[in-house]
Amino acid sequence: MMKKITVKVNDKSVVVPEGVTVAAAVYMAGETAFRKSVSGQLRSPVCGMGICYECRVQIDNQPHQLACRQLCREGMEIRTL
């Protein structure tokens, strides 16, 4: 049985399987927009491997983290947009 952990996405507690990426946790929380472009367009991951930079989020108060390259940790706080 896979261990579950709890993270917060935009102040919403989400239970996810241990080892899941932050990008997956954001989607599991029901969010589809990860950030806004300079012109204000909503953006979300394109490549899923850290090349497009569209998955940037704030993790534990650290901005511009690549959600598709980070694994969730118990108690992690994630902010989109």
VENPE-V917966 format. One line per field, one symbol per residue. psi: psi as a letter, one per 20 degrees, with the letter a starting at -180 (. if undefined). burial: # if it has 16 or more other C-alpha atoms within 10 Angstrom, else .. A space follows every 50 residues. Layout:
# VENPE-V917966
psi=???
burial=???
This chain:
# VENPE-V917966
psi=ppqqrprpoljppppqqpiqrhgghghhijqhphrqrhjjqpqrqghjjj hhjijprppljorkpohiipqqqpjqpppr.
burial=....#####....#.#...#######..#...###.......###..#.# ..#######.....#####..##..######
